[in-house]
Structure formats: C-alpha cells, structure tokens
Amino acid sequence: MDMPILPSSLAWGIIAVFSVFWVLLAWWLGRNNNTLDDYMLAGRHVGFGFAVATAMATWVTSNTTMTAPQLTYQLGIWGMVGYSLGAVGLLLFAPLAERIRAIMPHGMTSGDFIRLRWGKTTWRVFLVISIFYSLGWLISLGMAGGILIEALSGIPYLYGMTVIIVICTLYTVYGGLKAVIGTDFVQTILIMVGVVALAIMIMDKISFEDIHSRLAEERPQLLNFLLPASIMFLFNNLFFGVGEVFHSNVWWSRAFAFAPGIGKKAYALAGLFWLPVPIVAGFIALAAPALNVNVPMPDMVAPLMASNMFGLTGAILVFVIVFAALASSLDSVLAATSDLVVKDIYKGHFRKNASEGELRKAAVWTILIIGLVTWLLSVPRLATLGSLLHFTGAFVASAIWPIVIGLLMRKGSGTQATLAMVLGTGLGLFAYFEIGFYVAALVSAIVSFLVMLPAMLGKDKYDWQDLNPENNLKTTSDNNPGNNPGNNKEPQL
Amino acid sequence: MISASALEIMVTIALVIAAAGPFVLIYLAIKDIRNGKLW
C-alpha cells in the first residue's frame, strides 16, 4: 500500500482510547485479586458468558483476521475451510477441559499434568515445546501488530509493534487473568461485529455470481476442490489447531479457571462461534479480483480490501478488528506463558518452597520479562506471518497423543510420551523443510501417534490419584499398599 | 469446482452464526451477572 488510508493521528487516537480503556478495565477487574489463584486463574469460578468469550477471543488472533484471508487468496476455498477447521481444536478440547477440571481440581498449568502423569523428562521436553510455541505465537502477534499499524496508518513498524506489546503487558500485569478475560469479552464483541460488518459491506458492493465468475475466469484454481496443496493444508491445519489447543497452557489455564461444569459447554460454544470467522474473513479476500483490488502482498489482502473499497471507514474497521484480535490473544499468551514459567520453571526447578506471595511477585516480573523478550524478537521481521506460525506446527502436534492418552487412559509410559514428542517434532520439522509448511503438523501428529500406539495397547498402570498429591488421597493405600480399589477408579466427572 | 450458489450458502451460514455470536455472549454475561456467577 503506497498511501496509508488511515491518518496516523487518527490511528494514534484509536490506539490511545483503547489502551486507556483496557488498562482501566484491567485495574478495575484486578482490584480484588488477593490470592495467587485470583491472579493466575481468576479465582477458578469464571462463569459461562466470560468463559465462552475468552476462549473465542483468544483463538481469534491477528492470524485469523489476516492469515485466513491471505491463505484464501493463495489456496482458495480450501484455504478458508482449512483455516476454519482450527475450530475443531476448541470443540475436541471441550470434553477434555471438563475432565481436566475434574481430575486436577488444584492444578494450575498444563506442565503440572505432564509432570505428574508422564514424569520429569517428558515434562522438560514439553516445557521446551510449549515455551517455544508460546514465543512463536507472541512474536507473530507482535509482528502482525506492527505490520498492520504501519500498512494502515503509516506509523512505523517499530512504534506499532512496541505499543501493542507494551499495552497488553501493562494490563495483564495489572489485573492478571481476570483482566485478560474481562478485556477478552469486549474484544470478542468488537471483532465479531467488525468482521460481520465488513463482509456485509462487501456483499452489498458485489454479488456472489460476479465474485465466482471473475475467479473462474482469472484464478479458477481458487475454486478447485482438489488443489493438492490446499487439501494437505486442510488436514495439516486440523492437526495444527488440535495440537495448539491440546498442549498450550493458554487453554489449560482456562480449563482450571472456569467454574466446575462450565468447561465443556464453554469450549464447545466458543468453537461454534469461531468456526465461521475464517470463512467470513476469507470471503473478503475472494472478492478481491472481482473488485479489481490490486494485492501486491497476499498477507495484506484484508486491510487492502477494506481500505481500497471503503476508504476511511474500512480502514478504521480493520484497524479496530485487528487491534482487538491482537490484544485478546497477546494478553492470554502472556498470562499463560507466565504461569508456565513461574509454576513449572521458577517453582518447579529453582524455588520449590516458594511462598504464594513470592510466586505472585515472580508472576508480575515474568510477564514483564516475557513482554520484553517478545519485543526484542519482534524487532527484526523474521518471516512471513504464515510461515512463522506454521513452523511451530511440528512442535505442538507432537504433544497431541501424549496428552489425549494421558488424560483418557491409564496406559503408557513417560519414555513413550517423551519419544512421541521428540520424534514427532524432529520428523515434522524435516517435513517442513523438505516438503513445505503445510505438512509439518500432519507428519508430526502421525509420527507421535505411531509412537504412542503400543501404549494404547498396553496394560493399565497409572493411578489417577497421583495427579493430586496435595490431597493426600493415598493415606489408605499407604497403610495397605496395592489394596485400595479406589485408586484406579475413574475420577468423578 | 465449487458453484456460485454453494459459495453463497457457505458464506451466508457462516455470516449468520458469526452475527449471532455477540448477542449470545452479551445475553450469557447478563445472565451470569444476575445470578451472581460472573466470576
């Protein structure tokens, strides 16, 4: 885009208004945070409405609003349908969230589960995967913020990227998870209203017939059901999305934070509402040829469409949508990664007897440090948004089966889980470099499955009560080892 | 190749669900507030 449509003064004004609002809201919501549970898990009693909104908002990232149109522009119908399959991750996680809350009522992170279920080696491998993924996600969000703000308003990349990271870090520090969830609610409403308004405005300008005939004439491959790269992308994205949701502490911390009985329906409804967003956003890109919008950079197709077609209104709309999408995800990843670092690295490895007050202070400092690291790594624009995102696919998809089997079965060993993660990641990365980004998660998930397959066929050996060492539930079995039938019973759900 | 009508149906269904989202979320939040179950 040669000429930014949004005057930079107006863009700064929008940023200032939203930033002040988010920070004030965070301060207000977090004012009664007294315990570590309040700060890290919003008191563990988040209601249905906020639960749906936070799951939905966190999953609608700048990648949904920018990369979904980009992939639609490059891969066609299957690009947007494939992207929308990211919802499957939320839908499949719904029953698992309920189970996580039931079997680990005092759990705080996904790392807690991996450590107690598979042992310390698997836990450490998992932490590497999870923190690498979180940093990748944070960097892609920071970069997307800088790129979008620059493209729409002319504000230099460095300033835009800096402001989005600083604001999100500030309000997450102020209010903890309550602030994250409260702002997520407002941001979800803004994103959905904005995306729907933009699509309706485009539909008002041009008919589906015109869009279809122009695509059929100029780029028929975009309407093709059998474009091989698109089909591989579809399945890859399915496993990528599932891997992201199943392993990431962003989703586990919410499972622990939601009130009992809320997790299943909240994640299911969030998945249902998320599913159409990439399709609606992708549709905006499909209309580009018919509306004669020149798209020199595919990753900018959505803002280009909005600003070229609707001038200032379109630019403001996209600006607000992406600003909200960025903030809603950035704050969540910051908070969840901080929880993982504080609980699993700081307390788990260095300060085993740390008090609640010390952990609370450590959480604040960790959020600030992660914000700083994200900023430092976002300064150089490392890769295109899509590539950066999919590079982490090989990592996260390798964790799917160890988590599913670990949660649902009493079978398998830590060695198998570790191997599944290491081999899945390794071969997934090999596929990423040798074949393409669109197969990394797919290969990783398949390898991980093959390694865990013997575990599924093995004997039951895990004791569910080991997931709750603080409950001292083993008193009876300690007195009478091996003679407590309750040990191996399914936990009450 | 997908037809124009199939494309229209797919996008319209997606649009209707997405449009319903904000209303449902606001309704659920108000219900939680009334029942004292927001947090």
Boltz contact constraints between the chains, C-beta under 6 A:
constraints:
  - contact:
      token1: [A, 43]
      token2: [B, 39]
      max_distance: 6.0
  - contact:
      token1: [A, 45]
      token2: [B, 39]
      max_distance: 6.0
  - contact:
      token1: [A, 47]
      token2: [B, 32]
      max_distance: 6.0
  - contact:
      token1: [A, 47]
      token2: [B, 37]
      max_distance: 6.0
  - contact:
      token1: [A, 47]
      token2: [B, 38]
      max_distance: 6.0
  - contact:
      token1: [A, 48]
      token2: [B, 28]
      max_distance: 6.0
  - contact:
      token1: [A, 49]
      token2: [B, 28]
      max_distance: 6.0
  - contact:
      token1: [A, 49]
      token2: [B, 29]
      max_distance: 6.0
  - contact:
      token1: [A, 49]
      token2: [B, 32]
      max_distance: 6.0
  - contact:
      token1: [A, 53]
      token2: [B, 25]
      max_distance: 6.0
  - contact:
      token1: [A, 77]
      token2: [B, 2]
      max_distance: 6.0
  - contact:
      token1: [A, 189]
      token2: [B, 22]
      max_distance: 6.0
  - contact:
      token1: [A, 192]
      token2: [B, 18]
      max_distance: 6.0
  - contact:
      token1: [A, 192]
      token2: [B, 21]
      max_distance: 6.0
  - contact:
      token1: [A, 192]
      token2: [B, 22]
      max_distance: 6.0
  - contact:
      token1: [A, 193]
      token2: [B, 22]
      max_distance: 6.0
  - contact:
      token1: [A, 196]
      token2: [B, 18]
      max_distance: 6.0
  - contact:
      token1: [A, 196]
      token2: [B, 19]
      max_distance: 6.0
  - contact:
      token1: [A, 199]
      token2: [B, 15]
      max_distance: 6.0
  - contact:
      token1: [A, 208]
      token2: [B, 4]
      max_distance: 6.0
  - contact:
      token1: [A, 208]
      token2: [B, 7]
      max_distance: 6.0
  - contact:
      token1: [A, 208]
      token2: [B, 8]
      max_distance: 6.0
  - contact:
      token1: [A, 209]
      token2: [B, 4]
      max_distance: 6.0
  - contact:
      token1: [A, 212]
      token2: [B, 4]
      max_distance: 6.0
  - contact:
      token1: [A, 212]
      token2: [B, 7]
      max_distance: 6.0
  - contact:
      token1: [A, 223]
      token2: [B, 1]
      max_distance: 6.0
  - contact:
      token1: [A, 223]
      token2: [B, 2]
      max_distance: 6.0
  - contact:
      token1: [A, 224]
      token2: [B, 1]
      max_distance: 6.0
  - contact:
      token1: [A, 273]
      token2: [B, 21]
      max_distance: 6.0
  - contact:
      token1: [A, 276]
      token2: [B, 14]
      max_distance: 6.0
  - contact:
      token1: [A, 276]
      token2: [B, 17]
      max_distance: 6.0
  - contact:
      token1: [A, 276]
      token2: [B, 18]
      max_distance: 6.0
  - contact:
      token1: [A, 277]
      token2: [B, 18]
      max_distance: 6.0
  - contact:
      token1: [A, 279]
      token2: [B, 14]
      max_distance: 6.0
  - contact:
      token1: [A, 280]
      token2: [B, 14]
      max_distance: 6.0
  - contact:
      token1: [A, 280]
      token2: [B, 15]
      max_distance: 6.0
  - contact:
      token1: [A, 280]
      token2: [B, 18]
      max_distance: 6.0
  - contact:
      token1: [A, 283]
      token2: [B, 11]
      max_distance: 6.0
